[in-house]
Amino acid sequence: MRVALFTAAALVAFAANSILCRLALRGGAIDPGSFSTIRFASGAFVLTLLAARTRRPLLSTSGSWDLAVFLSLYALPFAFAYTRLSAGTGALILFGAVQTTMVLLAIASGERPRAVQWAGLLLAVSGLVYLVLPGLSAPPLGPALLMAVAGASWGFYSLRGRGAADPVAQTAGNFVRSVPIILLGSVATFSKAHAEPRGIALALASGIVASGLGYVAWYAALRGLTAMRAAVVQLAVPLIAAAGGVLLLSETVTPRLVLATVVVLGGIVMTILGGGRSAS
């Protein structure tokens, strides 16, 4: 039950990130680089306060620079992609890439999916391929590729974070290290930097609540999930994000997105119910 609650909280937080980012960028209230910097700087600040209870030097005991790099390679492409993607479409591409990355890494580490799980994975991937195929309602290729990079980076970050003894301190250390990397990556678009109060508020909400606290919940959930299940449960996020996009952003749900979502979620169900055993 504890794992289920942490997982549910994390999935809602992930969807909230997509909605908050899209909401901030769609109206031009802030640029992608500034949004990412404020998001992770605010998250790092709050998480550092929470981790202070350990009374240890944060950077020397928790987190790592390689995880911070993966976190940054997720953060910046995520924000820039959402300048041209809807909340639901972006989340579907993001977590489709997450699933593919995490499943492949799980297999490389020794997990052995059954035939029905392989079929589920292929079905989910085919749904993503259908979504991005050229056509009237297909998302633009450049932003779609950026979101796929973000998803692969998040997949690496998630698997490397499994087994964290202290999720709060681990996440705080990674966030603190990611801030200068994200800031450096934003320099290329510094001439276009701008931030209205509304954009700053949305970035703060994304950083403090949906990212900082949401990622702590995810690290806690990962301790009770296999890599395969951690991969597939995240594909529930696009449904939440798409629903939020319709309710809060007045976004339309295209037939292509509906069909792709059904196919991808069908793949999730097959992968989860297919069971599977670990080689370990």
PLY file of the C-alpha trace (Angstrom):
ply
format ascii 1.0
element vertex 280
property float x
property float y
property float z
element edge 279
property int vertex1
property int vertex2
end_header
0.00 0.00 0.00
2.83 2.40 0.82
4.48 1.78 -2.55
1.13 2.25 -4.30
0.52 5.58 -2.56
4.00 6.89 -3.32
3.63 5.75 -6.93
0.24 7.44 -7.34
1.55 10.69 -5.83
4.56 10.64 -8.14
2.49 10.01 -11.27
0.18 12.93 -10.46
3.24 15.12 -9.87
4.72 14.09 -13.23
1.49 15.01 -15.01
1.38 18.31 -13.10
4.85 19.15 -14.41
3.65 18.74 -17.99
0.59 20.91 -17.36
2.45 23.63 -15.44
5.24 23.81 -18.03
2.82 23.98 -20.93
0.68 26.55 -19.10
3.72 28.79 -18.48
5.21 28.53 -21.96
2.05 28.60 -24.06
1.21 32.16 -23.12
4.81 33.37 -23.30
4.90 34.15 -19.58
8.43 32.78 -19.38
11.07 31.30 -21.68
12.08 27.61 -21.46
15.56 28.28 -20.06
14.32 30.56 -17.28
11.50 28.15 -16.46
13.94 25.24 -16.07
16.40 27.28 -13.99
13.74 28.59 -11.59
12.09 25.18 -11.43
15.20 23.32 -10.32
16.70 26.11 -8.22
13.50 26.36 -6.17
13.26 22.60 -5.91
16.89 22.40 -4.77
16.29 25.08 -2.11
13.26 23.37 -0.57
14.80 19.90 -0.74
17.99 21.17 0.90
15.93 22.52 3.79
14.20 19.15 4.13
17.47 17.26 3.94
19.09 19.51 6.56
17.72 17.22 9.24
20.55 14.80 8.39
23.03 17.44 9.60
25.58 16.29 7.05
27.32 18.15 4.19
24.78 17.56 1.44
27.02 17.49 -1.62
29.56 15.16 -0.05
27.07 12.54 1.10
24.09 12.49 -1.26
23.43 12.65 -4.96
26.00 12.48 -7.74
27.15 14.51 -10.71
26.25 11.83 -13.25
22.66 11.77 -11.97
22.63 15.57 -12.08
23.66 15.42 -15.74
20.82 13.01 -16.55
18.43 15.26 -14.64
19.59 18.29 -16.64
19.34 16.40 -19.94
15.74 15.72 -19.00
14.91 19.24 -17.77
16.02 21.45 -20.67
14.74 19.36 -23.62
11.47 18.91 -21.67
10.89 22.65 -21.41
11.96 23.53 -24.95
9.80 20.74 -26.42
6.71 22.04 -24.64
6.86 25.31 -26.54
5.22 23.42 -29.43
3.63 20.30 -27.94
0.34 19.91 -26.10
0.42 18.60 -22.53
-1.00 15.19 -23.44
1.09 14.62 -26.57
4.29 15.71 -24.85
3.63 13.42 -21.90
2.89 10.47 -24.18
6.17 10.90 -26.08
8.10 11.54 -22.86
6.94 8.47 -20.99
6.98 6.29 -24.08
10.70 7.02 -24.30
10.99 6.45 -20.55
9.38 3.03 -20.84
11.54 1.93 -23.75
14.75 3.07 -22.04
13.96 1.50 -18.68
12.81 -1.81 -20.15
15.95 -2.15 -22.26
18.14 -1.31 -19.26
16.18 -3.77 -17.11
16.83 -6.52 -19.64
20.51 -5.61 -19.75
20.67 -5.86 -15.95
19.17 -9.34 -15.85
15.39 -9.03 -15.77
13.73 -11.47 -18.17
10.31 -10.41 -19.45
7.90 -13.05 -20.71
6.61 -13.18 -24.27
3.41 -11.31 -23.38
5.49 -8.51 -21.83
7.55 -8.23 -25.00
4.30 -8.02 -26.95
3.08 -5.29 -24.60
6.27 -3.31 -25.06
6.06 -3.57 -28.85
2.41 -2.54 -28.75
3.24 0.54 -26.64
6.10 1.52 -28.93
3.88 1.09 -31.99
1.40 3.51 -30.44
4.15 6.11 -30.11
5.34 5.52 -33.67
1.79 6.04 -34.89
1.51 9.27 -32.90
4.57 10.87 -34.47
4.14 9.59 -38.04
3.80 12.42 -40.57
0.23 13.51 -40.98
-2.27 16.26 -40.40
-2.26 16.03 -36.60
1.21 14.61 -36.01
3.33 16.67 -33.58
6.32 18.58 -35.04
9.36 16.32 -35.36
11.94 18.59 -33.65
10.04 19.03 -30.37
9.06 15.34 -30.46
12.74 14.34 -30.67
13.63 16.73 -27.84
10.94 15.15 -25.67
12.26 11.68 -26.54
15.73 12.75 -25.35
14.15 14.01 -22.13
12.38 10.68 -21.68
15.51 8.61 -22.21
17.40 10.78 -19.72
14.63 10.39 -17.14
14.70 6.63 -17.66
18.43 6.53 -16.85
17.88 8.81 -13.86
15.06 6.66 -12.47
16.95 3.38 -12.65
20.13 4.85 -11.19
18.06 6.20 -8.30
16.60 2.85 -7.27
17.63 1.76 -3.80
18.37 5.25 -2.49
18.68 4.95 1.30
17.44 8.52 1.85
15.19 9.71 -1.03
15.02 13.31 0.26
18.79 13.75 0.62
19.49 11.92 -2.65
17.04 14.05 -4.61
18.28 17.23 -2.93
21.91 16.46 -3.82
20.99 15.78 -7.45
18.91 18.97 -7.69
21.67 21.15 -6.21
24.18 19.79 -8.71
21.79 20.17 -11.64
21.22 23.91 -11.16
24.59 25.14 -12.56
24.35 22.65 -15.43
20.85 23.85 -16.37
21.91 27.47 -16.01
24.88 26.86 -18.30
22.65 25.13 -20.82
20.27 28.11 -20.79
23.01 30.56 -21.74
22.48 29.80 -25.44
19.02 31.39 -25.26
19.93 34.16 -22.80
19.05 36.88 -25.30
15.45 35.64 -25.30
15.19 35.29 -21.52
12.10 36.83 -19.95
9.93 36.02 -16.96
6.58 37.52 -15.96
5.24 37.05 -12.42
2.79 34.42 -13.67
5.56 32.44 -15.34
7.75 32.61 -12.23
4.85 31.41 -10.07
4.22 28.44 -12.35
7.93 27.57 -12.39
8.03 27.72 -8.59
4.98 25.46 -8.32
6.61 23.01 -10.72
9.93 23.11 -8.87
8.81 22.98 -5.25
5.76 20.73 -5.43
5.58 18.76 -8.67
9.35 18.25 -9.07
10.97 18.43 -5.64
8.35 16.63 -3.56
7.14 14.55 -6.51
10.61 13.16 -7.20
11.06 12.28 -3.53
7.83 10.26 -3.73
9.12 8.57 -6.89
12.45 7.63 -5.30
10.53 6.17 -2.35
8.26 4.21 -4.71
11.20 2.87 -6.72
12.40 0.92 -3.70
9.36 -1.36 -4.06
9.12 -1.59 -7.86
10.95 -3.76 -10.35
12.54 -1.89 -13.23
9.93 -3.28 -15.63
6.99 -2.13 -13.51
8.62 1.22 -12.77
8.84 1.70 -16.52
5.31 0.80 -17.48
3.34 2.48 -14.66
4.66 5.85 -15.81
2.73 5.56 -19.04
-0.41 6.30 -17.04
0.88 9.89 -16.85
-0.18 10.90 -20.40
-3.82 10.20 -19.57
-3.63 12.43 -16.49
-1.76 15.13 -18.42
-4.16 14.99 -21.36
-7.15 15.31 -19.03
-5.51 18.25 -17.28
-4.69 19.85 -20.62
-8.33 19.67 -21.66
-9.63 21.01 -18.34
-7.01 23.69 -17.64
-5.53 24.59 -21.03
-8.56 24.15 -23.30
-6.53 21.77 -25.47
-8.31 19.53 -27.94
-8.08 15.76 -27.94
-7.37 14.55 -31.48
-8.43 11.10 -32.74
-4.75 10.32 -33.30
-3.91 11.03 -29.66
-6.89 8.98 -28.41
-5.99 5.96 -30.53
-2.29 6.22 -29.64
-3.15 6.45 -25.94
-5.39 3.38 -26.11
-2.67 1.39 -27.86
0.05 2.50 -25.45
-2.08 1.79 -22.37
-2.97 -1.61 -23.80
0.74 -2.29 -23.95
1.09 -1.24 -20.32
-1.64 -3.62 -19.19
-0.08 -6.51 -21.10
3.35 -5.80 -19.61
2.11 -5.54 -16.02
-0.32 -8.47 -16.09
2.17 -10.56 -18.02
4.07 -11.09 -14.77
7.61 -12.00 -15.58
10.47 -13.18 -13.46
13.82 -11.72 -12.64
17.02 -13.50 -13.48
18.30 -12.45 -10.13
0 1
1 2
2 3
3 4
4 5
5 6
6 7
7 8
8 9
9 10
10 11
11 12
12 13
13 14
14 15
15 16
16 17
17 18
18 19
19 20
20 21
21 22
22 23
23 24
24 25
25 26
26 27
27 28
28 29
29 30
30 31
31 32
32 33
33 34
34 35
35 36
36 37
37 38
38 39
39 40
40 41
41 42
42 43
43 44
44 45
45 46
46 47
47 48
48 49
49 50
50 51
51 52
52 53
53 54
54 55
55 56
56 57
57 58
58 59
59 60
60 61
61 62
62 63
63 64
64 65
65 66
66 67
67 68
68 69
69 70
70 71
71 72
72 73
73 74
74 75
75 76
76 77
77 78
78 79
79 80
80 81
81 82
82 83
83 84
84 85
85 86
86 87
87 88
88 89
89 90
90 91
91 92
92 93
93 94
94 95
95 96
96 97
97 98
98 99
99 100
100 101
101 102
102 103
103 104
104 105
105 106
106 107
107 108
108 109
109 110
110 111
111 112
112 113
113 114
114 115
115 116
116 117
117 118
118 119
119 120
120 121
121 122
122 123
123 124
124 125
125 126
126 127
127 128
128 129
129 130
130 131
131 132
132 133
133 134
134 135
135 136
136 137
137 138
138 139
139 140
140 141
141 142
142 143
143 144
144 145
145 146
146 147
147 148
148 149
149 150
150 151
151 152
152 153
153 154
154 155
155 156
156 157
157 158
158 159
159 160
160 161
161 162
162 163
163 164
164 165
165 166
166 167
167 168
168 169
169 170
170 171
171 172
172 173
173 174
174 175
175 176
176 177
177 178
178 179
179 180
180 181
181 182
182 183
183 184
184 185
185 186
186 187
187 188
188 189
189 190
190 191
191 192
192 193
193 194
194 195
195 196
196 197
197 198
198 199
199 200
200 201
201 202
202 203
203 204
204 205
205 206
206 207
207 208
208 209
209 210
210 211
211 212
212 213
213 214
214 215
215 216
216 217
217 218
218 219
219 220
220 221
221 222
222 223
223 224
224 225
225 226
226 227
227 228
228 229
229 230
230 231
231 232
232 233
233 234
234 235
235 236
236 237
237 238
238 239
239 240
240 241
241 242
242 243
243 244
244 245
245 246
246 247
247 248
248 249
249 250
250 251
251 252
252 253
253 254
254 255
255 256
256 257
257 258
258 259
259 260
260 261
261 262
262 263
263 264
264 265
265 266
266 267
267 268
268 269
269 270
270 271
271 272
272 273
273 274
274 275
275 276
276 277
277 278
278 279
